[in-house]
Structure formats: C-alpha cells, structure tokens
Amino acid sequence: MILPRSAFPVLLSLAALFPLSTALKFDLQAHTGYSNRYERCIRNFVAKDTLVLVTAIVSGQKGDGQMVSMHIKDAVGNEYGRPKDIAGETRMAFTSHADAAFDVCFENQLVSTGVSFNPTRHIELDIDIGADARDWSAIQAQEKLKPVETELRRVEELVQEIVGEMEYLRTREQKLRDTNESTNERVKWFAYGTMGMLVGLGAWQVVYLRAYFRYLESFLGVMGWVFGGLTGVHRSKHLI
C-alpha cells in the first residue's frame, strides 16, 4: 500500500505518541499446589515474524519459600518460553510465528510453609514489540551511527510497522467484507428456497383439499342413494 507524502508526518506523530511497548506493575499472591486458575496473564497482539522482548522484574529472592514461574504462549498453540523460579530481572526475546495474540502468564507457588502471612511477589512487566525491542545502542556502536541517525532509523522502523499494521487491518477488513457478502448471498438464496417451498406446500394443500372434497361429495352422494333405496324397500314392506 503506497501512502501519500502528507501521511508520513501523521505516522511520525503516531509513532511518537503511541510506542509499541507496554509497562505493568502488579502483586502476585502465592498459593499452594499447581493450577492454571492461579495464573495471571497479560495479553497482547503481535504480527507474524515480529521481534518481542519481555522483561520481568520480580521482587524477592530464590529460596524464600515462593517460586514464581513465567509462561509465554500465543493463541494458536506456539510456546515461546517457560522459565521457572525467577527472581530479579528476567529477559526473554522471541520472534512471533503467527499473526495472533500472545499471553505472558505468571504463577506464584508456595513451596515452603515457613513464610509470612499472605505472601506475595511484586512484578514489573515490560513488553517491547518491533523496533522498540531492538538494542539500538548496539546498532549505533556497530554501524557507527550518530544519535540523530539512530533515532531516525528507529522512527523509520516504527513507521514501517504502522504501515504494515494498517495493511494488515485493510486485508482483514476485506476478508470480513467478503465473508459478510458471501453470508448475505447464502441467506438470500435460503430465503428464496424457503419461500418456494412454502408456495409449493400451499399449492399442494389446495390440490389435496379439492380432491378430498370431491371424494367426500361423491361418497356422500353414494351413501345418500344407498340409504334412499333402503328407505324405499322398508316402506314397500310396511305397505304389504
């Protein structure tokens, strides 16, 4: 999709105002045993072949009676990592395999009873997607770029990601429109078929009722003739 020049300042503004990264802080209470219902998951959407960097800072330390596990997966069944017993800063980078939502799940399991009442771990989560997930300091040092050039490279990749997202949304909207039109066409022919079936059923009922009443009329005529004959014979016998 080719955009006009006038659209690039808007995209640059969007890239500056809406960076493709999220930050979240929350407390995770410890529990005994293992169950998926104790997991707390954060969901985000990512396009296929996109770099994602997940940074989790977990309070506490290993061996304090709590074991925090992290699980990264997407909606189509791909697994990207399952580190266990994490504490401090943990980073995981992966490249997405499909256009789908992915979940970053945490679970705090109580492995020792000798801990304080209501034990919890504080978690700070950062999710960087696309250009924000790249190490621009290393790129600047490797390619010997100036700070301005590095920032322009970063903004350029952000713009390309926004354009790709717009193209994906346009393609998805087109697929949904085609599906809607196909469904409407099927519903139309189904309605025509239903109306034809009802008209045919009505015509069959009219024909059937006409034949039934004709048969009933002839039957009643025959029965009247029979009863009339029997009445005449009875009267003749009575006169004799």
Secondary structure, 3 states (H helix, E strand, C coil): CCCCCCHHHHHHHHHHHCCCEEEEEEEEECECCCCHHHCEEEEEEECCCCEEEEEEEECCCCCCCEEEEEEEEECCCCEEECCCCCCEEEEEEEECCCCEEEEEEEEEEECCCCCCCCCEEEEEEEEEEHHHHCCHHHHHHHHCCCHHHHHHHHHHHHHHHHHHHHHHHHHHHHHHHHHHHHHHHHHHHHHHHHHHHHHHHHHHHHHHHHHHHHHHHHHHHHHHHHHHHHHHHHHHHHHC
